[in-house]
């Protein structure tokens, strides 16, 4: 029997790799002769780097860059096993989890550190990129990243604007003469799971700003600043970002990629599955086990477990979903995708306890669920 173990991270408790290891340990307790394939995944946001490096036998590169507030931080990017493809997780340099609640500053937070990661990879000779843009702390329209790569944003007096979206109200000219020419030689695949536009009621600021510290009185100000940026980009390039799907991802970083990079935007789970050769690795599997920290209606809009279920369906492989918590209201629709659903948290194990002892309870629930399926065929 061959079982592919392919969970996403259980955010706040287990990485995707740790979750997969606990699931494999449960299978070994049932029967050590069962063939298990460890294939942790991610959906393009935080936690994307590690599964890609592990699955392809790649490696990481460490360097110091700026965090969202300009402070030095030691981070890494990855190189896939092919030795040619660079993987950058923008949340490592410009992510919300890098800031304490009181440090959130949407007027000044910048994507400059993400640009530094790209610049270092370019200096190292890489020209193929996979970039996950989930989990940002920023609302700067990607200008920080562009500044790190040589682009200048100037006011009427010809002075360079400082980092952060607050200064965009003074933008008069975008100077691309010193923008890194090596970008033209590259191919960027952007893992992006949102289709929000650059501006407006469904745009970067209105929808994602509040979690980054944007108060109601700042929404209009920051949205107007991004509008001003979009107008300038259109005048320069002819590219209209205002209502373009995906341009509002990561505080407008998606728009910067669309305007100035040779790029493809793809759903995160598709990018990850392609990079780890997922479709080939699941061939001949009897079951696939997947899971995540919390499964609800958002999962149905294209999160990792649904991507796995869709891929498995094409090959006729049943998928078991074992998550930390499964919202009861979503059970009915989820059942159309999965052979069996199991929640770690239940009437006996509280959510808090399932998080506090995540590894123990995930292994326990996996063993219970799979033992029932394997031994009794249900």
N, C-alpha and C positions, 0 to 999 in steps of 0.2 A: 504494500500500500504506500502510495506517495501523497504526502500532504504538504502543500505550500503554505507557509506561515508569513503573512504579509500585512501587518497592522501599520497604522499611522501612529504618531505619538499620542500618549495619554497626557495631554497638556497639564503641567503642574505636578506631575507625579512620575511619569516614565517616558523616556525617549522611545521612538519607534523601535530602535534596536533592542533596548531593554525589554520592551513589551514582547517583542518577537522571541527573545531568549526565554522568557518565562513561559510562553506558549509552547515552545519546543521542549522545555523541561517537563511540562505537563504531559506531552505526548510520549516522552521517554519513560515516564512513570507508568503510563498505560501499557506500552509495549515498546521496548528499545529497538525492536526490529523494524518499526515503522520508519520509512524514509521521509525525512523532513527537509524541506528547502527553506532556508532563512532568507526572506526577501522583504525587509521593512521598506515602507514607502513614505511619501509625504505629498502634500498637495501644492507645493510651491511656496508656502509661507515659512514661518520659523520651523526649524528642524529638517529642512530639505537637504542640507549639505551632507549630513552623516550617512543617510541611507544610500545616496548615490556613490559616495566614496567606498563604502563597504561592499556594495553589490558589484562594483566594477574593479575592485582592488586598486583604487586610486590612492592619492595621498593629499595632504594638506600643506599649505604654505602660510607661514605666520609672519605678521608684520604689524607695525603700529600705525594707526590712522586716527582721525578725529571722530569722536562720538557725536550725537546730534547737537550737543551744545559746545562743540569745539574742543573738548577735553581729550587728551591722548588715551587711547585704549588699544590693548593688544588683541587682535582678531586673526581670523584665518579665512582663506578661500580654498577651494578644492580643485584638484586636477583629476579628471576621470582616468580610468585604467588605460584608455587609448593614448594617454600622454599628450593629447592635443586640445582637449575640451576643458575649459576653465568653468568652474561652478562658483557663482557668487550669490550669497544670501544677504540681501541688503539689510535685513534685520540685525545682522551681526555688527554692522557699523552704524546704522541709522535707525535702529529699532526701538519700539516703545518700551520693551522690557529692560532697556538699558537705563531707564530713568525711574526714579522714585516718583510717587504721586505728586509731591510738592515741586518736583523739578520740571514737570511738563511745561513747555514754553512754545506754543505754536507760532508765536511771532518771530522767534529766533531759531528754532530747530532747523537743521540743515542736512541735506543729503551729501555733503562734501566728502564724508568718509567713504561712502559708496563709490564715488568717483575716484578716490585714492586707491581703492581695491582694484578697480578696472585699470587704472594707470600702471599700477605695479605689475598686473598680469600682462599688459601690453609690453612693458619693459622686459618682461621675461620671455617674450616671443609668442604668446598665445593670441590666436585670432578667432577662435571659436568659443562662444560663451553661452552658458545657460545661467539666467539670472532670475532668482525668486524674489518677487517684490512685495510679499505680504508682511504685515506687522510693523509698518513704519511709524515713526514718531513725528513725521514731518508733514508740512503743508506748503512746501516751497516750489512746487511745480517742477521739481528736478533741477532747479537752477544751481544748487550747491554741487551736485554731481557734475554738471556742465562746467562750472567754474574750476573744479579740480582738474578737468581735462582741457583747460585753456581758454574757454569761452569767457568773454567779458560782457557784463551788463552795466551800462553807463547811464548817468543822469544827464541833464541838459548841459551841464558844465564839462562833460566829458570825463567825469570822475567815476571810478569803478564803484559799484554798489557793494555794500557788505553782504555777507551771507544772511540767509533767512528771508521769509516772505514779507516781512514788514517793509523792507526797503523797495519792494517791487512797485509801490505807488509812485516812486520817482523814476521808474525806468523810462528812458528815452531812446536808447539805441542798444541793439544786440550786436556785438562785434565778434564775428566768427573767424577772423583772420588767423588767430592763434589757436583755434580749436584743433585738437590732436588729429592730424591727417591719417594716422594709422587706423582710426575708426572705420574709414572707408574700405579698408582691406578685410574687415571682420564680418562675421555673421553672429547676430545675437538672437537667441530664443528666450523670450520673456515668459516666465510662468506667472500667469495672471488669471485669477478666478473671478474678477469683477468686471462688469461692463458699464460702470458708471462713467458719465462724461466728465470733462474737465471742470465745468462750472455749472451753476444753476441749482435748483432744488434737489436734484439727484446727483450732484457733482461731488468732487473731492472734499470740499469744505463742509457742506451741509450734512453729508451722510457720515463721513469718517472723522470729521474734525472734533466732535464732542469727546471721543475717547482719547484724543490727544491733548485735551485741555482747552479746546475752543469753546468759549462761553457764548451764549446766545447773542450778546451784544457785539461779538467779534466776527460772527459768521458773515455778515454783509461786507465788512471791511476786507477780510481775507479773500472772499469770493471776488470782490471787485479787483483786488490785486492780481488774482489769477486771470481775470478777464483782461486786464491791461497787458499781462504777459502774453496771453493767447493772441491778442490783437497784434502785438509786436512780432510774434512768431509768424503769424499769417502774412504780414507785410513783407517779412524777410524771405520766407520759404514758399509761400502760397499754400501751405498746409493749414487746414482749419481744424483746430483741436476742440473748440468750444463744446460741441455736442457729440464728439467722436467717442464711440464705445471703447472703454478701457483706458482712455486718456486720464481719467480721474483716479486710477489705481495708485496707491501709495502716495497720497497727497499730491497727485499730478505728475509723479515720476514716470508713470506710463506714457503721459503726453510728451515728455522730454525724449523718451526713447523713440516714439513714433515720429517725432519731428526731425530728429538729428542723427538717427542710427539706422543701419541696415538691419531690420528687425522683423521678427514674427512674434505675435502675441498668441499664446496657446494656453488652454486650461492646464493648471499646475500638475494634476495627476497624470495627464497625457504626456507632459514633458518628462516627468519622472519615469513613467513606465517605458517610454521610448529609450531613455538613457540607460536603463538597467536591463533592457531586452526582455521585458516582462512577459510578453506574449510567447516567446520561445521557451522561457524557463518554466512556464506552467504546463507545457505539453505533457500529457500522460498523467496529470495529477488526478487523484480520486476526489480530493476536497481542497478548498482553499479556506484558510481562516484569516479573517481580517478583523479590524476593530479600531476604536478611537476612544478618547476620554469621554465625550458626550455625543450621543447620536440623537438628532432631532430633525425637524423639517429643513434646517439649513443643510444637512447632509444630503438631502435629496436634490439640492441644486448643484451637485457636481463635486462634492468632497471625495476624498480618497476611496472610502468604501464603495461608493456608487461607481466610480471609475473601474474598480476591481470587479465588481459584480457584472458590469457591462462587458468587460473583456472576457470574463469567465463564461458568460452566457453564450458567446460565439463559439466556444469550444465544448459546451455542454458540461461544464464542471460546476458542481454545486458549491455555494459559498456560505460559510457560517460566520455570522457577525457576533463578536463578543466584545462589548464595549463597557466602559466604566459605568455609564448610566444611559439608558435608552428611554427617551420621553414616551410616555404611554400613548399620547395622541398620534404619534408617528408610526406606531406598530403596524397598523393595517397596511399603509402604503409601503413601508419597508419590507413587509412580508412578500411583496411581489418581486423583490430583488434577491432575497436571501432564503436559503434552504432552511436555516434556523437562526433565531435571534436569542441572545442571552445577555442579560445585564448583570454586571458584578454587584452593583448596589440593588438590593431588593428589600423585601419586608423584614429580613433578618439582619442584613448588612446595610448600615446607613451610608449615605454619600460620603460623609466626613470620614468614616472608618475605611471605606473603600479607597479613599485618596491617601489616608495616613499610612495604610499598609497595602499599597497598591500592588506590589509585586506578589505578595503572598496570596491575596484574594484573586488576582487575575489568573495565577497558576491554578488555584483551587477551582475557579469557575470553568476554566478551559478543560481541566481534567474531567469534571462532572459532565460537562456538555458533550465532549468528544467521546467519552466512555459510553455514554448513552447511545450516541449515534453509531459508533463502531460495533458495540456488542449487541445492541438490540435492533439496529437498523432503523431508527426513528429520527 
